[in-house]
């Protein structure tokens, strides 16, 4: 008995806290519908494992396993998180290779002031303030991989969703 395998697209959404990654990821999951796998770094790291974002933390291996699990089973897998290059580059490059040319990479490149403004509108804004946000904020942390696209503050949420959907479906 042969198992039917689905051609899977991997969407990687990275950027600083408050840049809009999670909002876009959820909108994409809603758009693509049932069977779309959403892997959120925050959910795996903070909610599932309750570990800090440090080198060698347990979440890296679990993020890899969950993201790889979706290949051939889901039409779309979305990985979203801050996923700083310094700590996650190896994982991200491995996943891009694992998806064999079917990975789309987006980096949310917004100025600190914009991420702070967006952060202050979020329900969890009381969990940490400007000082904490500034401490973990990273300038120009794109991966520099071929085809990586920068999402900027000038782009609307709707424009970003439409762009990504078109690229996945095109």
Secondary structure, DSSP 8 states (H G I E B T S, - for coil): --------EEEEEEESTTSSHHHHHHHHHHHH-TT-EEEEHHIIIIIIS---S-TT-THHHHHHHHHHHTTTT-SEEEEEE---HHHHHHHHHHHHHHTTT-EEEEEE---HHHHHHHHHHSGGGGGS-HHHHHHH--SS-----TT-EEE-TTS-HHHHHHHHHHHHH-
